[in-house]
């Protein structure tokens, strides 16, 4: 009976440790593009004091929106997939608060911004401290208006708390 108990404990530990493993491990070398398999985004700006925020532009009105499936995996964001959603009638871009934002620029002009939060990453306690497990993995879907590829010259994911920015290539706007 004692052997059975130890064997059960060992098998349980094996199952728990295997459950935490990921089918697609974090790649230590960040890439400068987004792969459709969820490769991490390259961080273009090191952690720094966030710059003053440019005011949101007028919300765009569009029928078609990109649905970006974004993942946060132990501090590394990645784009898992994109798809186009046609709502059938024009809708304005939502204006909400959030720690993160997707921003499209044309030169220095902000064309569009969509703010959002990754689940469990946006909230702080009453003193402003964030209590997040370092191994947190979470995902979110974000709607961004599907604009012409030439509507902007730079598309970025921004962590507004740290000031970090990750470039997203324009290929997602032309459906590739």
Protein Blocks (a to p, Z undefined) as FASTA:
>chain_A
ZZmmmmmmmmmmmmmmmmmpcfbdcdfbdcfbdcfkopacddfbdcdddddddddddddd
dfbdcddddddeehiacdfbdcdddehiacdddddddfbdcdddehjbcfbdcddddehk
lpccfkopacddfkbccddddddddddfklpmbdcdddfknopacdddfklmnoZZ
